Amino acid sequence: MFTGLIETICTVKSARQSTESMVLTIDLGEMADGSKTGDSIAISGACLTIAGLQGSLASFDVSAETLAKSTLGKLKPSSEVNVERSLKASDRFGGHFVLGHIDGTATVDAIDKSGKFANIKFAAKAELLDAIVVKGSVAVDGISLTIAAVDIKSFSISIIPETLKRTTLGKAKIGDCVNIETDIIVKTIKRQLDEILPKKQGLTAEKLRQLGY
């Protein structure tokens, strides 16, 4: 489990992609001193396991499912990624519950800067927007953020200077694709309501019989 509080930005050293998977190598820098093979690390929001560690270079096996759901397949040498190690039981909990399971991607649609602050609008598909609520939480490239506004095609986030300085969103450009993980609490409630509330039904022969036709 993660919190969405990014520890550092790291650089991709290599991204060797085959038909159904990828081996991703990232320079963890000083963070490598506290890491070991088998550890879970969120790379731009996607939970990956360290498969090998040589000095500060950590390698990760990326599955076809992760490549299909996330932006990791677009990474190349010199790409920058947000990095957060998994939460320890003794750590203080900040941000929100982030599992590192990417739900899909969104695209930077607009950036409105005001001094050192920024408001960024992300265009997203309906299945993502259905689990996004104003004042709720969302992880964008692994960053725990609060939703400022939602409409039928997008959502917006107001970002403070500290977040812009410590994460890749500080260099975001219109058209950039980002990983999205919606709030697990919202998803759970939505699933339960979908099971409880009556579902819309079309006009069927059985429905006509029930109505007396």
N, C-alpha and C positions, 0 to 999 in steps of 0.2 A: 504494500500500500504506500501511496505517496500523498503529499499535501498540496502540490502545485506551487510550492515556493522554490524557485529555481536556485540551485547552488552556484552554478557557473555556466559559462558558454564554452564549449569545446569545439575542436576542429576535426573534421573527417579527414583521415589519412588515405583510406581506400574504400571502394565500394564495388566488390566483385560480384556481379549479378549473373545468375544462371537462369534457366527457363522458369523454375518454380521457387527460387530462393535467392538469398544474397548473404555474403559475408561482409559485414561492416566493421571497419577498424577505425577507432576514434582515439585521439590523444587526450587522455584524461588529466594530464598535467599533475598537479599536486594531489588531486583527488585519488590518484592511483595508489598512493601510500596507504589509504584506508580501505582499499578494495581488494577482492580476491575472486578467483574463479568460482562461478556459481552464484555470485551476488546479482541481485536484480537492480537494474538502473533504468530510469525513464529517459529515453532519448527523444527529445522534442515531443514528449507525452506518451511515447510507446514503451511499454515495459519490456525490456530485453534482458537476457541473462548473459553474463560475461562467460564466454566459452574459452578464452585464452587471455593471458596477461603477460606481456613482455615489456618490462620497464613501465613506462607510462602509457603504452599502447594496449588498448583493450579491444578484443575482437568479439563480435556478436553474430550469431546465426539468426537471420531474419526469415520467417516463414512466408509462404505464398499468401496466406490470409492477411498477415500484417502488411505485406506489399500492396495487396488489393485495397485495403481499408485506409492506408495512410500515405503520407508523402515520402516515406523513407526510400522508395524506389527511385526518387528523383535526386537523391543525394549524390554528390561527387566529391573528389578530393578538393579540399579547401572550404567546403560548405561548413557553416557554423550551425551548431545544434544546442538547444537548451538541455541541461543535464541536472537530474536530481536523483540521489541515492534513496533507496527504500527507507521507510520510516522505522526507527528503532522503538521498542516498547517504552523506553525511558525518555524519548524525545517529547518536547512540547508540541502540541498540535496546532499548526497554523493553516491558513488556506482553507481547503475543504477536502472531503474524501475523494481522492483520485486513485483509480485502480490501474491506470496505464493501459486500458483497453480502448483503443480508438474506435469511435462510432462512425466516423466518416471525415470528410474534408470540407473546408469552406474556402472562399476566395476573398481576398481583401478588395473591397468595392470602393471605399472612400477613406481618406485620411484627413481629418480636420485638426490642425495643430493650433493650440492657444498657449503662447508662452512655452513653458517646459512640459505642458500637458498635451495629450492627444486623444481625440475621439476617433475610433476606428470602426467602420462598418464592414461586416462580413456577409457576403451573399452565401446562402446555404440552401440545401434541399429541404423539402417539407418534413421528411422523417426526422431530421435533426431539429428543426424549428419546433416540432410538436413537443419536444422534451426541454424546451428553453422557455424560461419565465423571467419577467422583469424582476430585478433585485435577487434573482437566483444566481447560482454559480455555474461556471463552465470552465473547462480546461482548454486553452488554445495553445497548441504546441507545448503542452505540459504546464502552462502558466495558469494558476488559479485566478480567475477574474470574475467580477460582478457585472451582470448584464444590465445595461442602462435602458435599452429600448429593443422592442421586437416588432417586426411587421411580417407580412405574408411571404416575403422573399429574403429577409435579412435580419441580423441583430447587430446592435452597437454596444461598444464598451468604452468607457472613459478610463484612460490609463494614466497613472501618476508617473512623475519623473523617475522615481526609483526603479519602477518596473521597466521603463523604457531603457534605462541605463544598464540594468542587469540581465536583460533578456534580448532575444533576437527581434522582438517587436520594435525595438529602437531603430532598426534598419528596414522595417517593413515597407514594401512598395505596393502600389495598386496592381492587382493581378497575381500577387503572391498566393500560393496555396498553403493552407495551414491545417494541422491535425486538430480534430475536435473530439473531446470526450464530454458528453453531457452528464449532468449530476445524477449519480446513482439513486439518490433519494427520489428525485422527480421521476426517473424512469420506473422505479418500483411502484410508486403511487399510480402512475399512469397505467401500468400493466394491470394492477388490481382493479382500477376503475373500468378498464376495458372489459374485464371479465364479469364485473358486477352489473354495469349499466346495460340496458337493452341495446342491441345492435340494430342498425337500420336494415330493413328488409324490403326487397322489391315486391311487386305484385305477383304472387304465385297462385297456382291452381288451389293449393291447400289453403292459402289465405282467403281466396274467394269463397271456398266452402265454409270456412269459419264465419264469413260475413253473411252467409245465407244464400249465396248465388249458386 
